[in-house]
Amino acid sequence: MARDFVLNPFSEAFKRVDEAVAAKQAFETTQIKEVFHSPDARTDMPGAVARTEAKRAPLAQAIHDAFVPVTHTISIEPN
């Protein structure tokens, strides 16, 4: 059925979750590759973690918030 109904009641909800996950992952890539490997992090890793986790926390919360129930009805009717 998924192949026949690409657009379905779940499409928008799944899109919101996917976008929230992508935003968090993009931030985490920068967090690890740039911030955690920076000169500042070498001298104060706990501070670098605290600063970046303060920015990452809302992104993680956005994923949680994107999970919402989807109400739908499937009807099967004869042709």
N, C-alpha and C positions, 0 to 999 in steps of 0.2 A: 504494500500500500504506500509506503514512503516514496517509492519511485513514481507512482501515479499522482500523488498529492504532495508535491514539493512545497507548495505554500499551504499551510495548515494552521489550525488554532495554536500550535506550539511554536510556530516560526518566530514570531516577535519576541516571545519570552526567551527562547533559546538564543536569539540574537543578542539580547541584553546581557545574558550571562556570558556569552562568548566575548563580547566587547569589554565587559568588566574584567574578565580573566586576562585578555590581551593587554589591557592598560596596566594591570598589576605586574604582569610578566615583563613588559617593556621597562617599567620602573626598576624591577629587580635586576634586570640586565645592567642598567646603568649603576645601580647600587653596588653590585658585585664588581663589575669590570672597571668602573671608574672610581667610585668613592672608596670602596674597601681596599683598593690597590693604590690609593693616593698617598702622598707624603704625610698629609694630615692624619690619615688612618694609621700610619706606621707609628706616629707619636701618641695618638689617642684613639685607639680602636673602639673602646667603649663609648666614647663621645660620638664617633662616626656612626656606630650602630644606633645609638639613641636618636640622633638627628634623622637618620634615614628611616628608622622604624616609625617615627612620628608621621612621616609622609606616607609610608607604606600601609599603615593601619587603616586609614580611610579607604584605600583601594581594596583591601581585603574585606572591609565592611560592605563595600559596594557590591562585591560578589555575593555575599550573604543576602543583601537586600534585593538583589536581582532575582532570587529564587522566590517566585510567587505562584500560587495555584492558578491553573488555567481551567476554566470551566468551559465545557463544550458538549455538544450532543451529536451523536452519529445516527443518522437515519438511513435505513435501507428500504428502498421502495422498488416495487416491480416496474419493469419497463412496459 
